[in-house]
């Protein structure tokens, strides 16, 4: 496994939350198979079920984790939260990828 930390960015609030969490977990599994270290922000869904916190607090939490990632993988549909994650990634000069194939190409070049 390499040390490339990938922040997975996808919708949570819009659509079916359980399906949105599953989407991130599925992508995390694919990334692990390729040797990446995925960060799955939507796993906070389970934390929230037990200890609820306001949406803005969860967003701030995930944005802080983005600072320690090497790149961002954007998947799924439209989301205001993902827009903020991408905006921060660009300010931090963290590469943003819109699919696994471009991410793999970056990894191997």
N, CA, C and O atoms as CSV, one atom per row, in Angstrom:
chain,resi,resn,atom,element,x,y,z
A,1,UNK,N,N,0.849,-1.188,0.000
A,1,UNK,CA,C,0.000,0.000,0.000
A,1,UNK,C,C,0.886,1.240,0.000
A,1,UNK,O,O,1.853,1.321,0.758
A,2,UNK,N,N,0.552,2.201,-0.852
A,2,UNK,CA,C,1.325,3.447,-0.872
A,2,UNK,C,C,0.778,4.392,0.198
A,2,UNK,O,O,-0.129,4.034,0.950
A,3,UNK,N,N,1.324,5.569,0.256
A,3,UNK,CA,C,0.903,6.531,1.275
A,3,UNK,C,C,0.046,7.661,0.727
A,3,UNK,O,O,-0.068,8.704,1.372
A,4,UNK,N,N,-0.560,7.487,-0.445
A,4,UNK,CA,C,-1.387,8.539,-1.025
A,4,UNK,C,C,-2.754,8.534,-0.344
A,4,UNK,O,O,-3.529,7.586,-0.477
A,5,UNK,N,N,-3.031,9.609,0.386
A,5,UNK,CA,C,-4.293,9.740,1.119
A,5,UNK,C,C,-5.322,10.445,0.235
A,5,UNK,O,O,-5.104,11.570,-0.216
A,6,UNK,N,N,-6.433,9.773,-0.002
A,6,UNK,CA,C,-7.473,10.275,-0.907
A,6,UNK,C,C,-8.727,10.635,-0.106
A,6,UNK,O,O,-9.318,9.783,0.558
A,7,UNK,N,N,-9.116,11.889,-0.179
A,7,UNK,CA,C,-10.352,12.369,0.426
A,7,UNK,C,C,-11.470,12.109,-0.565
A,7,UNK,O,O,-11.423,12.611,-1.688
A,8,UNK,N,N,-12.484,11.326,-0.172
A,8,UNK,CA,C,-13.604,11.038,-1.065
A,8,UNK,C,C,-14.696,12.069,-0.814
A,8,UNK,O,O,-15.183,12.218,0.307
A,9,UNK,N,N,-15.070,12.770,-1.860
A,9,UNK,CA,C,-16.066,13.839,-1.777
A,9,UNK,C,C,-17.298,13.447,-2.586
A,9,UNK,O,O,-17.217,13.209,-3.791
A,10,UNK,N,N,-18.439,13.385,-1.902
A,10,UNK,CA,C,-19.692,13.045,-2.578
A,10,UNK,C,C,-20.850,13.576,-1.747
A,10,UNK,O,O,-20.669,13.921,-0.579
A,11,UNK,N,N,-22.051,13.644,-2.347
A,11,UNK,CA,C,-23.214,14.156,-1.619
A,11,UNK,C,C,-23.579,13.283,-0.419
A,11,UNK,O,O,-23.343,12.075,-0.408
A,12,UNK,N,N,-24.155,13.925,0.577
A,12,UNK,CA,C,-24.707,13.214,1.723
A,12,UNK,C,C,-26.176,13.558,1.920
A,12,UNK,O,O,-27.023,12.668,1.980
A,13,UNK,N,N,-26.475,14.839,2.018
A,13,UNK,CA,C,-27.830,15.292,2.376
A,13,UNK,C,C,-28.834,15.115,1.255
A,13,UNK,O,O,-30.015,14.880,1.512
A,14,UNK,N,N,-28.385,15.224,0.020
A,14,UNK,CA,C,-29.299,15.149,-1.120
A,14,UNK,C,C,-29.428,13.699,-1.574
A,14,UNK,O,O,-28.430,13.039,-1.862
A,15,UNK,N,N,-30.659,13.214,-1.634
A,15,UNK,CA,C,-30.887,11.826,-1.997
A,15,UNK,C,C,-30.941,10.938,-0.762
A,15,UNK,O,O,-31.118,11.420,0.357
A,16,UNK,N,N,-30.789,9.655,-0.976
A,16,UNK,CA,C,-30.847,8.662,0.090
A,16,UNK,C,C,-29.510,8.634,0.836
A,16,UNK,O,O,-28.482,8.279,0.258
A,17,UNK,N,N,-29.526,9.008,2.113
A,17,UNK,CA,C,-28.282,9.089,2.883
A,17,UNK,C,C,-27.562,7.748,2.970
A,17,UNK,O,O,-26.337,7.702,2.859
A,18,UNK,N,N,-28.292,6.666,3.163
A,18,UNK,CA,C,-27.663,5.347,3.252
A,18,UNK,C,C,-26.966,4.988,1.935
A,18,UNK,O,O,-25.854,4.460,1.941
A,19,UNK,N,N,-27.620,5.276,0.817
A,19,UNK,CA,C,-27.000,5.013,-0.494
A,19,UNK,C,C,-25.771,5.901,-0.700
A,19,UNK,O,O,-24.781,5.465,-1.288
A,20,UNK,N,N,-25.831,7.133,-0.220
A,20,UNK,CA,C,-24.692,8.043,-0.352
A,20,UNK,C,C,-23.497,7.543,0.447
A,20,UNK,O,O,-22.360,7.614,-0.021
A,21,UNK,N,N,-23.751,7.036,1.652
A,21,UNK,CA,C,-22.673,6.469,2.471
A,21,UNK,C,C,-22.092,5.239,1.774
A,21,UNK,O,O,-20.874,5.068,1.708
A,22,UNK,N,N,-22.973,4.389,1.260
A,22,UNK,CA,C,-22.517,3.179,0.554
A,22,UNK,C,C,-21.637,3.537,-0.640
A,22,UNK,O,O,-20.630,2.876,-0.892
A,23,UNK,N,N,-22.013,4.576,-1.369
A,23,UNK,CA,C,-21.216,5.000,-2.527
A,23,UNK,C,C,-19.777,5.300,-2.102
A,23,UNK,O,O,-18.830,4.846,-2.745
A,24,UNK,N,N,-19.615,6.067,-1.018
A,24,UNK,CA,C,-18.250,6.383,-0.560
A,24,UNK,C,C,-17.511,5.131,-0.119
A,24,UNK,O,O,-16.326,4.974,-0.415
A,25,UNK,N,N,-18.190,4.247,0.578
A,25,UNK,CA,C,-17.542,3.017,1.039
A,25,UNK,C,C,-17.125,2.165,-0.153
A,25,UNK,O,O,-16.037,1.588,-0.146
A,26,UNK,N,N,-17.968,2.076,-1.171
A,26,UNK,CA,C,-17.621,1.310,-2.376
A,26,UNK,C,C,-16.385,1.897,-3.055
A,26,UNK,O,O,-15.494,1.157,-3.472
A,27,UNK,N,N,-16.330,3.231,-3.167
A,27,UNK,CA,C,-15.149,3.855,-3.769
A,27,UNK,C,C,-13.926,3.655,-2.894
A,27,UNK,O,O,-12.826,3.447,-3.406
A,28,UNK,N,N,-14.102,3.717,-1.587
A,28,UNK,CA,C,-12.970,3.488,-0.678
A,28,UNK,C,C,-12.399,2.089,-0.873
A,28,UNK,O,O,-11.183,1.898,-0.850
A,29,UNK,N,N,-13.276,1.119,-1.065
A,29,UNK,CA,C,-12.810,-0.253,-1.278
A,29,UNK,C,C,-12.001,-0.367,-2.569
A,29,UNK,O,O,-10.956,-1.017,-2.603
A,30,UNK,N,N,-12.498,0.276,-3.633
A,30,UNK,CA,C,-11.763,0.260,-4.902
A,30,UNK,C,C,-10.404,0.931,-4.738
A,30,UNK,O,O,-9.400,0.447,-5.260
A,31,UNK,N,N,-10.376,2.039,-4.014
A,31,UNK,CA,C,-9.109,2.745,-3.794
A,31,UNK,C,C,-8.131,1.893,-2.990
A,31,UNK,O,O,-6.937,1.863,-3.288
A,32,UNK,N,N,-8.635,1.207,-1.976
A,32,UNK,CA,C,-7.766,0.332,-1.190
A,32,UNK,C,C,-7.183,-0.777,-2.061
A,32,UNK,O,O,-6.015,-1.138,-1.910
A,33,UNK,N,N,-7.999,-1.322,-2.978
A,33,UNK,CA,C,-7.510,-2.361,-3.888
A,33,UNK,C,C,-6.386,-1.841,-4.767
A,33,UNK,O,O,-5.527,-2.610,-5.199
A,34,UNK,N,N,-6.385,-0.538,-5.034
A,34,UNK,CA,C,-5.340,0.078,-5.857
A,34,UNK,C,C,-4.178,0.601,-5.002
A,34,UNK,O,O,-3.240,1.200,-5.527
A,35,UNK,N,N,-4.245,0.377,-3.697
A,35,UNK,CA,C,-3.133,0.738,-2.832
A,35,UNK,C,C,-3.206,2.120,-2.206
A,35,UNK,O,O,-2.235,2.570,-1.597
A,36,UNK,N,N,-4.338,2.805,-2.342
A,36,UNK,CA,C,-4.493,4.133,-1.748
A,36,UNK,C,C,-4.958,4.024,-0.292
A,36,UNK,O,O,-5.396,2.965,0.159
A,37,UNK,N,N,-4.851,5.137,0.425
A,37,UNK,CA,C,-5.375,5.256,1.782
A,37,UNK,C,C,-6.578,6.205,1.730
A,37,UNK,O,O,-6.399,7.417,1.854
A,38,UNK,N,N,-7.794,5.685,1.551
A,38,UNK,CA,C,-8.952,6.562,1.419
A,38,UNK,C,C,-9.433,7.098,2.761
A,38,UNK,O,O,-9.407,6.398,3.773
A,39,UNK,N,N,-9.873,8.356,2.746
A,39,UNK,CA,C,-10.574,8.939,3.878
A,39,UNK,C,C,-12.045,9.006,3.482
A,39,UNK,O,O,-12.383,9.571,2.441
A,40,UNK,N,N,-12.918,8.435,4.304
A,40,UNK,CA,C,-14.340,8.317,3.998
A,40,UNK,C,C,-15.123,9.235,4.941
A,40,UNK,O,O,-15.557,8.798,6.007
A,41,UNK,N,N,-15.307,10.497,4.559
A,41,UNK,CA,C,-15.993,11.439,5.440
A,41,UNK,C,C,-17.392,11.006,5.863
A,41,UNK,O,O,-17.828,11.314,6.972
A,42,UNK,N,N,-18.096,10.295,4.986
A,42,UNK,CA,C,-19.473,9.947,5.300
A,42,UNK,C,C,-19.601,8.826,6.331
A,42,UNK,O,O,-20.714,8.473,6.720
A,43,UNK,N,N,-18.479,8.263,6.779
A,43,UNK,CA,C,-18.567,7.336,7.904
A,43,UNK,C,C,-19.015,8.070,9.171
A,43,UNK,O,O,-19.448,7.449,10.142
A,44,UNK,N,N,-18.905,9.403,9.144
A,44,UNK,CA,C,-19.420,10.197,10.262
A,44,UNK,C,C,-20.936,10.028,10.400
A,44,UNK,O,O,-21.507,10.367,11.437
A,45,UNK,N,N,-21.584,9.508,9.361
A,45,UNK,CA,C,-23.021,9.207,9.419
A,45,UNK,C,C,-23.340,8.333,10.637
A,45,UNK,O,O,-24.328,8.565,11.333
A,46,UNK,N,N,-22.495,7.331,10.887
A,46,UNK,CA,C,-22.729,6.411,11.991
A,46,UNK,C,C,-22.465,7.079,13.341
A,46,UNK,O,O,-23.167,6.813,14.316
A,47,UNK,N,N,-21.474,7.929,13.392
A,47,UNK,CA,C,-21.199,8.716,14.596
A,47,UNK,C,C,-22.405,9.608,14.893
A,47,UNK,O,O,-22.850,9.720,16.035
A,48,UNK,N,N,-22.916,10.235,13.844
A,48,UNK,CA,C,-24.050,11.150,13.983
A,48,UNK,C,C,-25.313,10.440,14.495
A,48,UNK,O,O,-26.102,11.036,15.228
A,49,UNK,N,N,-25.503,9.191,14.117
A,49,UNK,CA,C,-26.672,8.440,14.589
A,49,UNK,C,C,-26.658,8.283,16.111
A,49,UNK,O,O,-27.708,8.258,16.752
A,50,UNK,N,N,-25.471,8.181,16.670
A,50,UNK,CA,C,-25.329,7.968,18.116
A,50,UNK,C,C,-25.178,9.290,18.860
A,50,UNK,O,O,-25.749,9.475,19.935
A,51,UNK,N,N,-24.411,10.199,18.284
A,51,UNK,CA,C,-24.144,11.507,18.897
A,51,UNK,C,C,-24.362,12.594,17.843
A,51,UNK,O,O,-23.402,13.061,17.230
A,52,UNK,N,N,-25.607,12.996,17.628
A,52,UNK,CA,C,-25.899,13.990,16.583
A,52,UNK,C,C,-25.197,15.326,16.827
A,52,UNK,O,O,-25.045,15.784,17.960
A,53,UNK,N,N,-24.783,15.920,15.730
A,53,UNK,CA,C,-24.188,17.245,15.743
A,53,UNK,C,C,-24.781,18.024,14.561
A,53,UNK,O,O,-25.292,17.423,13.616
A,54,UNK,N,N,-24.714,19.349,14.614
A,54,UNK,CA,C,-25.233,20.155,13.499
A,54,UNK,C,C,-24.446,19.898,12.202
A,54,UNK,O,O,-23.260,19.570,12.229
A,55,UNK,N,N,-25.134,20.057,11.086
A,55,UNK,CA,C,-24.528,19.857,9.761
A,55,UNK,C,C,-23.233,20.650,9.613
A,55,UNK,O,O,-22.226,20.114,9.153
A,56,UNK,N,N,-23.257,21.935,10.003
A,56,UNK,CA,C,-22.073,22.786,9.840
A,56,UNK,C,C,-20.876,22.258,10.623
A,56,UNK,O,O,-19.734,22.410,10.190
A,57,UNK,N,N,-21.130,21.647,11.758
A,57,UNK,CA,C,-20.033,21.076,12.546
A,57,UNK,C,C,-19.407,19.883,11.827
A,57,UNK,O,O,-18.186,19.726,11.816
A,58,UNK,N,N,-20.253,19.044,11.227
A,58,UNK,CA,C,-19.720,17.910,10.461
A,58,UNK,C,C,-18.936,18.396,9.242
A,58,UNK,O,O,-17.891,17.834,8.913
A,59,UNK,N,N,-19.429,19.423,8.583
A,59,UNK,CA,C,-18.720,19.952,7.420
A,59,UNK,C,C,-17.360,20.510,7.833
A,59,UNK,O,O,-16.357,20.256,7.166
A,60,UNK,N,N,-17.321,21.259,8.913
A,60,UNK,CA,C,-16.052,21.790,9.405
A,60,UNK,C,C,-15.084,20.658,9.749
A,60,UNK,O,O,-13.890,20.743,9.459
A,61,UNK,N,N,-15.601,19.615,10.358
A,61,UNK,CA,C,-14.803,18.443,10.724
A,61,UNK,C,C,-14.139,17.825,9.486
A,61,UNK,O,O,-12.937,17.559,9.482
A,62,UNK,N,N,-14.937,17.602,8.443
A,62,UNK,CA,C,-14.374,16.978,7.243
A,62,UNK,C,C,-13.414,17.911,6.517
A,62,UNK,O,O,-12.402,17.463,5.977
A,63,UNK,N,N,-13.723,19.210,6.498
A,63,UNK,CA,C,-12.820,20.153,5.833
A,63,UNK,C,C,-11.453,20.181,6.519
A,63,UNK,O,O,-10.433,20.355,5.852
A,64,UNK,N,N,-11.423,20.016,7.815
A,64,UNK,CA,C,-10.132,19.968,8.519
A,64,UNK,C,C,-9.341,18.729,8.121
A,64,UNK,O,O,-8.118,18.791,7.997
A,65,UNK,N,N,-10.025,17.603,7.919
A,65,UNK,CA,C,-9.336,16.396,7.475
A,65,UNK,C,C,-8.764,16.555,6.067
A,65,UNK,O,O,-7.728,15.974,5.743
A,66,UNK,N,N,-9.431,17.329,5.250
A,66,UNK,CA,C,-8.956,17.529,3.877
A,66,UNK,C,C,-7.541,18.092,3.851
A,66,UNK,O,O,-6.773,17.786,2.939
A,67,UNK,N,N,-7.190,18.899,4.826
A,67,UNK,CA,C,-5.847,19.486,4.896
A,67,UNK,C,C,-4.745,18.422,4.914
A,67,UNK,O,O,-3.628,18.686,4.468
A,68,UNK,N,N,-5.041,17.248,5.413
A,68,UNK,CA,C,-4.008,16.217,5.533
A,68,UNK,C,C,-4.035,15.200,4.392
A,68,UNK,O,O,-3.283,14.226,4.412
A,69,UNK,N,N,-4.890,15.419,3.406
A,69,UNK,CA,C,-4.979,14.488,2.279
A,69,UNK,C,C,-4.136,14.968,1.103
A,69,UNK,O,O,-3.840,16.156,0.969
A,70,UNK,N,N,-3.760,14.015,0.257
A,70,UNK,CA,C,-2.915,14.319,-0.899
A,70,UNK,C,C,-3.725,14.685,-2.138
A,70,UNK,O,O,-3.228,15.371,-3.031
A,71,UNK,N,N,-4.965,14.228,-2.188
A,71,UNK,CA,C,-5.818,14.528,-3.328
A,71,UNK,C,C,-7.268,14.306,-2.933
A,71,UNK,O,O,-7.564,13.756,-1.872
A,72,UNK,N,N,-8.161,14.743,-3.801
A,72,UNK,CA,C,-9.600,14.611,-3.564
A,72,UNK,C,C,-10.216,13.889,-4.751
A,72,UNK,O,O,-9.952,14.234,-5.903
A,73,UNK,N,N,-11.034,12.893,-4.468
A,73,UNK,CA,C,-11.789,12.182,-5.497
A,73,UNK,C,C,-13.242,12.599,-5.374
A,73,UNK,O,O,-13.875,12.362,-4.345
A,74,UNK,N,N,-13.777,13.223,-6.425
A,74,UNK,CA,C,-15.164,13.702,-6.440
A,74,UNK,C,C,-16.019,12.708,-7.192
A,74,UNK,O,O,-15.754,12.398,-8.354
A,75,UNK,N,N,-17.066,12.200,-6.512
A,75,UNK,CA,C,-17.984,11.245,-7.123
A,75,UNK,C,C,-19.420,11.627,-6.772
A,75,UNK,O,O,-19.648,12.392,-5.834
A,76,UNK,N,N,-20.382,11.103,-7.515
A,76,UNK,CA,C,-21.787,11.319,-7.213
A,76,UNK,C,C,-22.329,12.616,-7.779
A,76,UNK,O,O,-21.684,13.286,-8.586
A,77,UNK,N,N,-23.542,12.954,-7.333
A,77,UNK,CA,C,-24.265,14.105,-7.860
A,77,UNK,C,C,-23.923,15.418,-7.194
A,77,UNK,O,O,-22.924,15.539,-6.486
A,78,UNK,N,N,-24.784,16.409,-7.441
A,78,UNK,CA,C,-24.573,17.772,-6.941
A,78,UNK,C,C,-24.694,17.828,-5.429
A,78,UNK,O,O,-25.486,17.109,-4.821
A,79,UNK,N,N,-23.876,18.713,-4.830
A,79,UNK,CA,C,-23.920,18.901,-3.380
A,79,UNK,C,C,-23.209,20.193,-3.016
A,79,UNK,O,O,-22.111,20.463,-3.503
A,80,UNK,N,N,-23.837,20.993,-2.156
A,80,UNK,CA,C,-23.195,22.224,-1.693
A,80,UNK,C,C,-21.975,21.908,-0.844
A,80,UNK,O,O,-20.982,22.633,-0.900
A,81,UNK,N,N,-22.034,20.836,-0.058
A,81,UNK,CA,C,-20.894,20.443,0.771
A,81,UNK,C,C,-19.689,20.046,-0.067
A,81,UNK,O,O,-18.559,20.422,0.245
A,82,UNK,N,N,-19.929,19.283,-1.136
A,82,UNK,CA,C,-18.812,18.889,-1.993
A,82,UNK,C,C,-18.231,20.103,-2.716
A,82,UNK,O,O,-17.027,20.163,-2.965
A,83,UNK,N,N,-19.079,21.062,-3.048
A,83,UNK,CA,C,-18.573,22.299,-3.668
A,83,UNK,C,C,-17.580,22.984,-2.731
A,83,UNK,O,O,-16.543,23.478,-3.173
A,84,UNK,N,N,-17.897,23.014,-1.443
A,84,UNK,CA,C,-16.995,23.627,-0.458
A,84,UNK,C,C,-15.706,22.820,-0.317
A,84,UNK,O,O,-14.627,23.392,-0.159
A,85,UNK,N,N,-15.817,21.493,-0.375
A,85,UNK,CA,C,-14.623,20.644,-0.286
A,85,UNK,C,C,-13.705,20.879,-1.481
A,85,UNK,O,O,-12.489,20.983,-1.322
A,86,UNK,N,N,-14.282,20.964,-2.673
A,86,UNK,CA,C,-13.481,21.205,-3.875
A,86,UNK,C,C,-12.842,22.591,-3.830
A,86,UNK,O,O,-11.674,22.757,-4.182
A,87,UNK,N,N,-13.600,23.561,-3.405
A,87,UNK,CA,C,-13.076,24.926,-3.293
A,87,UNK,C,C,-11.864,24.967,-2.360
A,87,UNK,O,O,-10.854,25.595,-2.679
A,88,UNK,N,N,-11.965,24.295,-1.205
A,88,UNK,CA,C,-10.842,24.258,-0.269
A,88,UNK,C,C,-9.662,23.493,-0.862
A,88,UNK,O,O,-8.517,23.927,-0.734
A,89,UNK,N,N,-9.926,22.370,-1.503
A,89,UNK,CA,C,-8.842,21.592,-2.115
A,89,UNK,C,C,-8.078,22.450,-3.116
A,89,UNK,O,O,-6.848,22.418,-3.145
A,90,UNK,N,N,-8.776,23.202,-3.920
A,90,UNK,CA,C,-8.116,24.055,-4.912
A,90,UNK,C,C,-7.297,25.150,-4.235
A,90,UNK,O,O,-6.195,25.463,-4.685
A,91,UNK,N,N,-7.825,25.738,-3.152
A,91,UNK,CA,C,-7.056,26.759,-2.422
A,91,UNK,C,C,-5.790,26.162,-1.816
A,91,UNK,O,O,-4.755,26.825,-1.741
A,92,UNK,N,N,-5.882,24.903,-1.383
A,92,UNK,CA,C,-4.732,24.225,-0.784
A,92,UNK,C,C,-3.812,23.602,-1.834
A,92,UNK,O,O,-2.782,23.013,-1.504
A,93,UNK,N,N,-4.200,23.743,-3.103
A,93,UNK,CA,C,-3.448,23.158,-4.226
A,93,UNK,C,C,-3.391,21.630,-4.135
A,93,UNK,O,O,-2.392,21.000,-4.482
A,94,UNK,N,N,-4.492,21.062,-3.658
A,94,UNK,CA,C,-4.649,19.608,-3.607
A,94,UNK,C,C,-5.346,19.189,-4.895
A,94,UNK,O,O,-6.413,19.718,-5.207
A,95,UNK,N,N,-4.770,18.247,-5.656
A,95,UNK,CA,C,-5.396,17.832,-6.911
A,95,UNK,C,C,-6.804,17.265,-6.693
A,95,UNK,O,O,-7.061,16.548,-5.727
A,96,UNK,N,N,-7.701,17.607,-7.616
A,96,UNK,CA,C,-9.084,17.129,-7.584
A,96,UNK,C,C,-9.293,16.227,-8.803
A,96,UNK,O,O,-8.995,16.618,-9.932
A,97,UNK,N,N,-9.807,15.018,-8.565
A,97,UNK,CA,C,-10.054,14.059,-9.642
A,97,UNK,C,C,-11.532,13.716,-9.700
A,97,UNK,O,O,-12.193,13.576,-8.671
A,98,UNK,N,N,-12.042,13.582,-10.922
A,98,UNK,CA,C,-13.446,13.282,-11.150
A,98,UNK,C,C,-13.572,11.865,-11.704
A,98,UNK,O,O,-14.096,11.662,-12.799
A,99,UNK,N,N,-13.097,10.910,-10.955
A,99,UNK,CA,C,-13.135,9.506,-11.341
A,99,UNK,C,C,-11.835,8.813,-10.957
A,99,UNK,O,O,-10.798,9.450,-10.771
A,100,UNK,N,N,-11.920,7.500,-10.843
A,100,UNK,CA,C,-10.743,6.721,-10.436
A,100,UNK,C,C,-9.692,6.674,-11.544
A,100,UNK,O,O,-8.496,6.714,-11.254
A,101,UNK,N,N,-10.114,6.590,-12.806
A,101,UNK,CA,C,-9.130,6.497,-13.893
A,101,UNK,C,C,-8.162,7.679,-13.916
A,101,UNK,O,O,-6.954,7.458,-13.998
A,102,UNK,N,N,-8.642,8.932,-13.847
A,102,UNK,CA,C,-7.682,10.042,-13.804
A,102,UNK,C,C,-6.775,9.997,-12.565
A,102,UNK,O,O,-5.612,10.396,-12.619
A,103,UNK,N,N,-7.324,9.508,-11.457
A,103,UNK,CA,C,-6.532,9.378,-10.234
A,103,UNK,C,C,-5.423,8.359,-10.423
A,103,UNK,O,O,-4.286,8.595,-10.016
A,104,UNK,N,N,-5.747,7.221,-11.039
A,104,UNK,CA,C,-4.732,6.195,-11.298
A,104,UNK,C,C,-3.663,6.709,-12.255
A,104,UNK,O,O,-2.475,6.445,-12.067
A,105,UNK,N,N,-4.086,7.441,-13.278
A,105,UNK,CA,C,-3.127,7.998,-14.237
A,105,UNK,C,C,-2.149,8.930,-13.491
A,105,UNK,O,O,-0.943,8.891,-13.735
A,106,UNK,N,N,-2.672,9.752,-12.597
A,106,UNK,CA,C,-1.833,10.672,-11.803
A,106,UNK,C,C,-0.875,9.890,-10.916
A,106,UNK,O,O,0.295,10.248,-10.781
A,107,UNK,N,N,-1.378,8.825,-10.317
A,107,UNK,CA,C,-0.558,8.008,-9.407
A,107,UNK,C,C,0.638,7.401,-10.151
A,107,UNK,O,O,1.747,7.366,-9.620
A,108,UNK,N,N,0.415,6.932,-11.358
A,108,UNK,CA,C,1.463,6.217,-12.079
A,108,UNK,C,C,2.309,7.095,-12.978
A,108,UNK,O,O,3.223,6.591,-13.631
A,109,UNK,N,N,2.037,8.393,-13.033
A,109,UNK,CA,C,2.868,9.297,-13.840
A,109,UNK,C,C,3.807,10.094,-12.974
A,109,UNK,O,O,4.580,10.905,-13.485
